[in-house]
Amino acid sequence: MFALCGPSLLDHSAAGLFRLLLLAPLLEELIVRAGLQEWLMRKGSPAALVLGVPALAFSLLHVMSGGQAMAAVLLPGLAFGLIYRRWRDWRLCALVHALCNGVALSFCSFSIH
């Protein structure tokens, strides 16, 4: 089994799906994009910091899933940051985040059978 397919991606209970597809994307993007990234943008921080610091923070939010999962979410974290920088709407980031989680859920579900 791939190390990326941890317990949260293998939990198909209603509560697990709620957490993965709704709660985590909303809370994480609210904190990282509307909070941290918005603050960095308003301060006039360089683009590398505006994108890099929130991506690292996003990765750290996945520490309980292990090092490989943290590394795997770094690039999507950068992509969500670019989306936020362009459209300045954390809800759009949360939607794309939920879609990415859905793809990961599907991948892990089919990988175990």
Secondary structure, 3 states (H helix, E strand, C coil): CCCCCCHHHHCCCHHHHHHHHHHHHHHHHHHHHHHHHHHHHHHCCCHHHHHHHHHHHHHHCCHHHCHHHHHHCHHHHHHHHHHHHHHCCHHHHHHHHHHHHHHHHHHHHHHCC
